[in-house]
Amino acid sequence: MKRYFLRFTIILSLLVIPALYSLADNPDSPPPDPGGDPTGGGTPVGAPIDNGTAILLVLGTCYGTWKLYNLRKQDPDKIRQGDDGV
């Protein structure tokens, strides 16, 4: 009985909560004023690339370090033959 009550509660909450969120916003309200200069002479709006570049650099460094670590763990004879085995 306890298991069915838990399932019922989870399913009910997954159905009711999105419905309540959709009722929270009045669809008849006009969109907010974006502000700024309509002539386009202001600061450019766009996604900054700084965070993405830093993440790519960190992931590339981690991958290169992992490959070097695996290469050093191998037998030196295999490395000379060109078979990296990775």
MOURCOR-V913681 format. One line per field, one symbol per residue. ss: DSSP state (A for helix, B for strand, O for the rest). phi: phi as a letter, one per 20 degrees, with the letter a starting at -180 (. if undefined). psi: psi as a letter, one per 30 degrees, with the letter a starting at -180 (. if undefined). Layout:
BEGIN
ss: ???
phi: ???
psi: ???
END
This chain:
BEGIN
ss: OAAAAAAAAAAAAAAAAAAAAAAAOOOOOOOOOOOOOOOOOOOOOOOOOAAAAAAAAAAAAAAAAAAAAAAAAOOAAAAAAOOOOO
phi: .fffffffffffffeeffffffefeffeffffffmneffneeffdaefdfffffffffffffffffffffffffffffffenefmd
psi: eeeeeeeeeeeeefeeeeeeeffekjffklllkfalkffggakkklkkgeeeeeeeeeeeeeeeeeeeeeefflkfeeeefgjfg.
END
